[in-house]
Amino acid sequence: MASTNNGQFSELKEIEVTKVHGDLSQQIIQITVDKLSLILLKHAVTFEKRKAWITPLGIFVTILIVLLTSTFKEFLCSAETWSAIFIISAGLTFLWLVKAIVTARKSESIEDLIEKIKQQS
């Protein structure tokens, strides 16, 4: 590389280039800002659904740990009632988790969104 000395180049080093590899083909999408904004607003919810399984998984694991490690005592209700409440909660949370995973798998990817933008432009 050349070094500068008061704005002038001094001593250039030569680099031998033996082979050049390049992939310079590109696709260009031309679209107006308002169309792109509408498409992105429509799909923002879809992208959030891809991460919606995290909350039910955390709750389910927490309830499962409580069920496996706790001995329920009588407090406002009987111990059996508390156990039933946690078992039902675990079941409902598991169903929520399954639904969230199925929804996440069906939701659109970035590539799907790009294809829709290409069709709109």
Secondary structure, 3 states (H helix, E strand, C coil): CCEEECCEEECCCCCCCCCCCCCCCCCCCCCCHHHHHHHHHHHHHHHHHCCCCHHHHHHHHHHHHHHHHCCCCCCCCCHHHHHHHHHHHHHHHHHHHHHHHHHHHHCCCHHHHHHHHHHHC
